[in-house]
C-alpha cells in the first residue's frame, strides 16, 4: 500500500477562550496523486480542518489534540518558520473569495512575484520571475497575460480573479492543493470552466488535492474519494462511485436526494433535509444527526456512533442505509 502524502489523525479543534469543540476526532489521509473531497453544510468543520493543515487557524481557535503528519513532521507541532517553508512550496491553497484573498492595491503580477521571491529567496532575476508569472497566467487560460500582469484585482471579473488565484497556488508546483469552495461565488458556466481547469492541472502534475465544498454535485467528477462531515465529525467515507450509488449514512443520502436532477421534470419543489445542523459543541455523546433523521431512535440520541465499514464505505450510523433498522 502506498504511503500517504499527508495523514490526519484524531484532529480536534476548539475555541481558546471557552474550549468549545468545533472539529472532533477527525482522521483521514491523502495518497500521492489522490483527490479527496470533503463535503458538508456550513459549520461542519470542513474549512477548519483544511486550515489546520497549513497552521492558519483563525485567532481564538486552536488544535487541542491529534496529529497531521507530512514529510515525517507533525505539522501541529512544527515551528512557524518551517510551516512557512511548506506553505506555497509544498502545500498550497485556493481560497473561496479571490477578491478578499488578493491584495487590492497590488498589481497581479507583483503579487505572484512576491510568492516566488518569498518562497525561493531568489530576488536576483526579475526578468525570469516575470516570465514564470506570464507562463502561469497563460497556463490557467487568462487570455492576455501581459495585461493581467499589470492589472489590479478589481479590473478582472470573478472568474478571471479565480484563475489568478489558481495560478498563484500552482506557480511553485506544490504536492498538495487545497481548494476551499473556490467556485461558490461564480455562475454555473464559469464554475464548470474552473472545475475543468483544476482537473486538467491536477492530472498533468499528478498532484494531490483536497477539495472543500457543500455541494456533492461539484465533486462527482472531480475527486477519487469523498469524506462527508456533519457537526464537526466525519460521518461517511468512500469512493465517489460507492458514495453516490449506495450512500450508507442518512445524512449523505439526504444531501444526494437534494441535488436537482434533469430527469425530474414534474418536480415543483426540491427535496430538503428538515431542521438545521447543531453546533458541534452541543452534541455530546449522541448522534448529531438524530434530530433530523427519520431512522433515529432512543439509542441514537444517547450513544455516539463511530465509523464502521459496510460494503466499500465507512459510515458512523446505527441504522445504515444498506441495512434493516
Long-range contacts (C-beta under 8 A, 24 or more apart in sequence): 2-31, 2-32, 4-29, 4-30, 4-31, 4-32, 4-69, 5-29, 5-30, 5-31, 5-32, 5-34, 5-70, 5-175, 5-176, 5-208, 6-30, 6-53, 6-68, 6-69, 6-70, 6-91, 6-176, 6-208, 7-67, 7-68, 7-69, 7-70, 8-49, 8-52, 8-53, 8-66, 8-67, 8-68, 9-66, 9-67, 9-68, 9-69, 10-65, 10-66, 10-67, 11-49, 11-52, 11-63, 11-65, 11-66, 11-67, 11-68, 11-76, 12-63, 12-64, 12-65, 12-66, 13-45, 13-48, 13-49, 13-52, 13-57, 13-61, 13-62, 13-63, 13-64, 14-61, 14-62, 14-64, 15-60, 15-61, 16-60, 16-61, 16-62, 17-60, 19-64, 20-279, 20-280, 20-281, 21-64, 21-232, 21-280, 21-281, 22-48, 22-61, 22-232, 22-280, 22-281, 23-48, 23-49, 23-52, 23-232, 23-280, 24-232, 24-233, 24-280, 25-66, 25-233, 26-66, 26-229, 26-232, 26-233, 26-234, 27-66, 27-234, 28-227, 28-234, 28-237, 30-176, 30-208, 30-210, 31-208, 32-175, 32-206, 32-208, 33-206, 33-207, 33-208, 34-208, 34-209, 34-224, 34-225, 35-202, 35-208, 35-209, 35-211, 35-222, 35-223, 35-224, 35-225, 36-208, 36-209, 36-210, 36-211, 36-223, 36-224, 36-225, 36-226, 36-227, 37-210, 37-211, 37-212, 37-213, 37-218, 37-219, 37-222, 37-223, 37-225, 37-226, 37-227, 37-240, 38-210, 38-211, 38-212, 38-213, 38-227, 38-229, 39-213, 39-214, 39-215, 39-216, 39-219, 39-226, 39-227, 39-228, 39-229, 39-255, 40-214, 40-228, 40-229, 40-230, 41-214, 41-230, 41-277, 42-214, 42-277, 43-231, 43-277, 43-279, 43-280, 44-229, 44-230, 44-231, 44-232, 44-277, 45-229, 45-231, 45-232, 45-233, 45-280, 46-180, 46-212, 46-213, 46-214, 46-229, 47-180, 47-212, 49-229, 50-93, 50-178, 50-180, 50-210, 50-212, 52-76, 53-91, 53-176, 53-178, 53-210, 54-83, 54-86, 54-87, 54-91, 54-93, 54-178, 55-80, 55-83, 55-87, 56-87, 56-93, 85-119, 88-115, 88-118, 88-119, 88-172, 88-174, 89-119, 89-172, 89-174, 90-174, 90-175, 90-176, 91-174, 91-175, 91-176, 91-177, 91-178, 92-168, 92-169, 92-170, 92-172, 92-174, 92-176, 92-177, 92-178, 93-169, 93-177, 93-178, 93-179, 93-180, 94-162, 94-165, 94-166, 94-169, 94-177, 94-178, 94-179, 94-180, 94-182, 95-165, 95-180, 95-182, 96-180, 96-181, 96-182, 96-184, 96-185, 97-185, 98-153, 98-158, 98-161, 98-162, 98-164, 98-165, 98-182, 99-153, 99-154, 99-158, 99-161, 101-165, 102-153, 102-161, 102-164, 102-165, 103-153, 104-152, 104-153, 104-154, 105-152, 106-152, 107-149, 107-150, 107-151, 107-152, 108-148, 108-149, 108-150, 108-151, 108-152, 108-153, 108-156, 108-164, 109-133, 109-148, 109-149, 109-150, 111-168, 112-136, 112-164, 112-167, 112-168, 112-171, 115-168, 115-171, 115-172, 116-171, 116-172, 119-172, 120-172, 132-171, 133-167, 133-171, 136-167, 136-168, 136-170, 136-171, 137-163, 137-164, 137-167, 139-167, 139-170, 139-201, 140-164, 140-166, 140-167, 140-170, 140-197, 140-201, 141-193, 141-197, 142-167, 158-185, 158-186, 158-190, 159-186, 159-190, 159-193, 159-194, 162-186, 162-190, 162-194, 163-194, 163-197, 166-194, 166-197, 166-198, 166-201, 170-201, 170-205, 173-205, 174-207, 175-207, 175-208, 176-207, 176-208, 176-209, 176-210, 177-202, 177-207, 177-208, 177-209, 177-210, 178-209, 178-210, 178-212, 179-209, 179-210, 179-211, 179-212, 180-212, 181-212, 181-213, 181-214, 183-218, 184-213, 184-214, 191-218, 195-221, 195-222, 198-222, 216-244, 216-252, 216-255, 216-256, 216-259, 217-259, 220-244, 228-252, 228-255, 230-277, 230-288, 230-289, 231-277, 231-278, 231-279, 231-280, 231-283, 231-288, 231-289, 232-280, 232-283, 232-288, 233-280, 233-288, 233-316, 234-307, 234-316, 235-289, 235-315, 235-316, 235-317, 236-313, 236-314, 236-315, 236-316, 237-307, 237-313, 237-314, 237-315, 238-312, 238-313, 238-314, 239-312, 239-313, 242-311, 242-312, 242-313, 243-313, 246-311, 246-313, 246-321, 246-322, 247-313, 247-321, 248-310, 248-311, 248-313, 248-315, 248-317, 248-320, 248-321, 248-322, 249-289, 249-315, 249-316, 249-317, 249-320, 249-321, 250-289, 250-293, 250-294, 250-295, 250-317, 250-319, 250-321, 251-289, 251-292, 251-293, 252-315, 253-321, 254-292, 287-316, 287-317, 287-318, 295-319, 295-325, 297-325
